[in-house]
């Protein structure tokens, strides 16, 4: 539950980049998206880097010993896999969705920024 607080803080920090002045909304939204994506990536990469599979994937009474550990830094992923098909993700579940949503918002804003001068010029 505490992990979601970090997501809210990241969105709040990124939202501080928003500008509501005429003509600067897209730039502010692109900057907010980049800040949110960067912070999400830092959190996810940190969770991958500091993941300790020997401790975090240790067997319990009901779950036998894990047989495979997988990690990647792009997108941030660290997971323990068991022979019976169960998987335990060590990266918070909000990291990758928020990362890719922020990158998508940034891409849309940048495309709109690049297209807007052309649109204004063609109307004259």
Secondary structure, DSSP 8 states (H G I E B T S, - for coil): -HHHHHHHHHHHHHHTT---STT-HHHHHHHHHHHHHHHHHHHHHHHHHT--HHHHT---SSS----EEEEEETTEEEEEE-TTS-EEE-S-TTHHHHHHHHHHHHHHHHHHHHHHHHHHHHH-
